Amino acid sequence: DHKVRMLIMESAAPPMSTPQTATSIPHTAAGTALEPRVYTDPSLLESEQELIFERTWQLAGHVSSLPRPGSYLTARAGTQPVLVVRGEQHQLHAFKNICRHRGSRLLSGSGQCKAAIRCRYHGWTYRLDGSLIGIPEGLAFDEPVDKAALGLMPARVEELCGLVFVNLDPNATPLSELVGDLPERLAPYRIETLEPFSPSTGSQPANWKAVADNYLEGYHIPLVHRELARSIDVSRYEVEVHEDWVLHRAPPRDGTVLDGRWLWRWPNLALNVYDDAMNLEQFLPLGPDRTCVAYQYLSRDGTLDEDVSRLSKLLLDEDAAICEAVQRNLDAGVYRGGVLSARHEGGVARFQDLVRAAGAIS
């Protein structure tokens, strides 16, 4: 919830357009919120990992980690380890980060392969396209090893404005078909040219869906984020609800040309974009009542303004406190599901519609 950090020049911002609506999943402009058990039931976490995180487009990293053939980065999609590598023809390939021999992790972090991916356990070797090409002492196996059948397990990969996404579902809708005009919206900020720095992780003592709910509305700003409320015109807070992303904006109180914008992508990614820098946040479930929040800052020169840093930490602390308070009441079993504001909580309603549609909470 880094609203203050998203101050960007209105002249640099893409024009607003008519919000897109989903064709397959109806939007709920207002209505009853998710029932409390979906934030507290520990048995739901496994199905959420499988039916949400392992079947959606998950952020893997920034394209700057993949400058040349053999460059790679590693990530996770739900519980599954994934690697992305740039191929010989400069195309991107993604695979499960698992050797087909005995299941060892192939690569860690990010870096540069030579001409192939070599497992550090027994030396099985794969081309950058995932095909198996080398087995040390292959003749020692009782039966000939069918190399053609033991290539790396593939994953889907796409790039969006310099951000690399992976998806383990072979039948998933292409990312490019889901995002509408979002690439045009983000193009002026030239995200692909930014320099990532200071990756970090934090945690919030709340279910990941409660953290997402909080990010997706500005209704709480006047009471929870008082410093922010003094800087923006909350009465003119706007929400655009799209098929699987939501855009928020609020003009400043002082009447300057500065404008606050923040963006969320289903199911767990926040993009806080401003004039010459941005922050990425991923909400990753650690349990029914705890969420890992992975942060990545990007800027033109690899630095972050001190005042921006201070305000960012303040907002994070405020959000963590309110999410913890909500989670405690959800755990107490008294709350029965409230109503959502058509004006202020359309983004929350859309997120909750997508959660229901995924089938993980049925």
N, C-alpha and C positions, 0 to 999 in steps of 0.2 A: 504494500500500500504506500508507494513512494510518490505521492501526488506532488509534493513540493519539487521533487527532482525533475519533474517533467515539464519544466517551463521552457517553451520553445517559441521561436518567432513565428507569428501568424503568417507573415509574408512567405515563410519557407514551408508552411504546412500545406498538404494537398487539400483541395476543396472538399467540403462535406458532400455526400451524395445520399440518395434515398436509401435507407436501410434495406438490406436484402433479408428475405425470410426463408426459412427452411421449407423444402417441398415435401419432405418425408416425415418430419417430426414437427407437429404443431407447436407454435409459440404460446406460452401462457403469459399474458400481459400482467395478470394479477390472479391471485388465488391462494390456495392453501400450500404452505411450505412443506418440505419433506418431513415425514414423521421422525420423531427423535431417535428411534431405534437404529436408523441408518447411520447415525453418528456415534453409536455406542456399541453395537453388536460386533464382537471380535471375529465372529464367523464370516462376516462379509468381506474381510480384507482379502482373502484368497481369491474370491470371485471377482472383486474389483481389480486386482492385479491382472487376472486372466482376461476379463471381459472389457475392461476399460484401458488400462495402461499398456497391455500387450496387443491391443487392437487399434490403437490410435497413433497419430503422428507425434512422436516424442522428440524434443530437442536433444540433439547429440553434441552440438558445438558450433563454433564459428568457422567459416571457410578459411580463415587465416591459418588454421592448423593443418590445412591440406594444400600447400602451395605447389607441389610437384608430384610426379609419379612416385609411388612408394610412401608418400606422407600418409599418416594414419592418426586417428583419434579413437578413443574408446568411450563407451557410455553404457547406459542400461535402459531397457524398455520394460517397465514393470520389474519383475525379478530376473529378467534375462540379460546376460552380458552381451553387448554388441560392439562390433568394431566397424569403422568406416575407413576405407583406403582409396586413394586416388590411383586409378589404373594407368597403364602405359599410354593409353590414348587420352589421358586426362579426364576420363569419366569417373564418376564416383561409384564404388561398390560397397555394399554393406553385408555383413554376415554376423551370425551368432559367434561370439568370441570363445569358441569351444573347438578344441582339436577332436577330429573324428576317431582318433585312436583310443585314448583313455580319458578324454574329457578335460584335459588341462586347459587353462587359460592361455591363449596364444600371445596376446599383447597387453601392455598396461599403459595407462596414461595416453600420451600422444608422442609422436616422433617420426622417424624416417626408417622405413625398411630399405633393403637394397633391391634386388630384383624379385624377391619372393618373401613369403611369410613363413618363418620357421619356428615350429613349436620348441619351447625351451625345455620340455620334459624328455622327449625321445627323438626329437629332430625331424618329425614328419614335416614335409615342406609343401607349401601351396603357392601357386601363382597368385598374382594380384587379383585375378578374376575368380579366385576361390578353388580352382581345380587342383587336385592332388598330383604332385609330380615327383615326390621323393620319399622313400621309406628306407631308412638305414637298415642294413642287413635283411632286406625284404625276403631273401631266399630262406631265412630261418623260420618263416611261417609254414605251417603244415600244408596250407592251401594257398594258391596264388591270390594275392590281394587285388581286388577289382578297384583300381584307382579311380576309374570313371564314376563309380558309385559312391565314392567317399570324399567328394569335394566338400568344402565348407557349406554349412547350412545358410542359405541366403536370407536376407531381409530387404525390405524396400528402403530406398533412400531418395530424397529430393532436397534441393536447395531453394530457399525462399529468402531473397534479399540478403544473401550472405550468411544466413542461418541454415544449418544442416539438420534435417529431420530424418528419423528412421521409423519404420513401422514393421512389426513382425507378421502382420496379417497379409497374406498374399492376395486376398480379395478386397483389400481396403480401397476406398475411393481415392484416386490420386490427390495429393495435397493441392496441386495446382487447380483442381476442380472445386475445392472446398473454400478457398480463400477469396474468391470473387475479385474485387478491385483492391484488395489489401496491398499487393505489390506496388500498385501505382500510388497508394497512400504513403507507403514507406520509402519510395524511391528517392525523394528529395533529401532524406537523411543519410543516404549512402552508407548504410550499415555495413556493407561488405568492406569498406575502407577503414572501419574503426579498428582500434587496437585493443584486444582483450587484456585485462589485468586484474589482479587481486581477487581471484576466485575464492569463495568461502562458503561455509555452510552454517546455518543456525537452526534452531528448532522452535516450534510453538507447541504448547501443551494443549493441543486440540486436534480433533479429527481433520483430515485434509480437506473435507468438504466444507467444514465450518470456516477454515482459512480462506477457501475459494469464495464462499458466500460473502465474507467480509470484504474481500478485494473487489467484488463485483458491484458494489453500491457505494454511493456517496452520502446516503441518508444519515450515516453516523458521524459525518465530519463535524457538524457544529458542536457536538458534545464530547467526542473522543479526541478530535484533532483541532484543538482550539487555535493553535498557532497557524495551522493551515487555513482554518476558517476566516482568520483575519486577513488572509492574503488573496483569497478567491471569492467570487460572487457565487455563493452556494445556491442562491435563488435561481441562477441561470445554469445550473449543473445539467448537462445533457448526457444521454445514454443512447448509443446506436446499437441495436441488437441484430446480429447477422447470423448466418447458419451455424457456424461453430466458432465465432469470435465476437467480442463486444468491445466497442470503443467508447471511452468516457472523455469528456472535456468540460472545463469550467474556466470562464474568463476571470482575470484578476479584478480586485476591487478598485485599484487605483486608475483604471481606465487606460493603461498602456496597451501596446500591441502584443504583449506577452500572453500566452495561452497555455493552460495546463491540459495535457493529454496522457492517457494511459490505456493500455490495450491488454486484453486477455484472450488466449486461445485455448479451446477445449483440448484436454481436460484440465491441465495443470500448469500452464505457462503464462507468466505476466511479462509484458514488454513495456518498459517505462522509457519513452523516447523523448528527448529534448534536443536542443539546437545542434550541439556538436558531441553528444555523448548519449549513452543509454545504459540501462540496467536490465538484466534478465533475471527472472525468478522462476524456479520450478518448485512446485509443492509435491513432495514425495512422502507417501504414508509410511510411518514407522510402526504404527499400531493403531488401535481404535481411538486413542486419545493423544497421539503425538505425531507431529508432522515435521519432516526435515525440509528446510527451505534452502535450496542451493542458489547462490548468487553469483553473477558474473557481470562485472563492470566493463564497459567499452567506451573509449573516447578517442579523439584525434591524436592526443599526445601521450596516452597511457597514464593520465593523472586525473584526480578527482578534486574539485573545489572543496575547501575545508568547510565552508558554510553548508554546502550541499550535503557533505558527509554528516555533519551534525544534525541537520534536519532529517536526513534519512534515518539515522539511528533513533531519533525521537519518535518518528512515526512507527518504526518497527516495534519499539518498546510499547507504544500505546496500543498497537494492534494485537501484540502478543497478550497483553493484559486483558483486553476485552474478549479475545477469543478464548482465553483460559476461563474467564468468568462464565461465558456461554457454555463451554464444555462441562463445567462443574454442574450447572443446572440441568443440562441434558442427561448427565450421568445420574442425577438425583431422581429422575423418573417422574417428575411432576409436569413438565412441559408437554403439551399434546399437539404441537404444530400450529403456528400462527398464520396470519394472512400476509400477502405480499402487496406492496404498493405498486400500482400500475405505473406511476411516474418515476419512482425512485429505484424500484427493484426489478425492472425488466430483465436486467442481466442475470440476477439471481434466479429468476424464474426460468430463463433459458438454460442456465447451467443445470438446474434441477430437472428440467425436462430431459436433457441429454443423459443425466444420471439414470433416470427412470428407463429411458429407451435402451440403454446399454444392457439391461437385464440383470445387472449384478446385485440388485437389492430386492428382487422379487421373492 
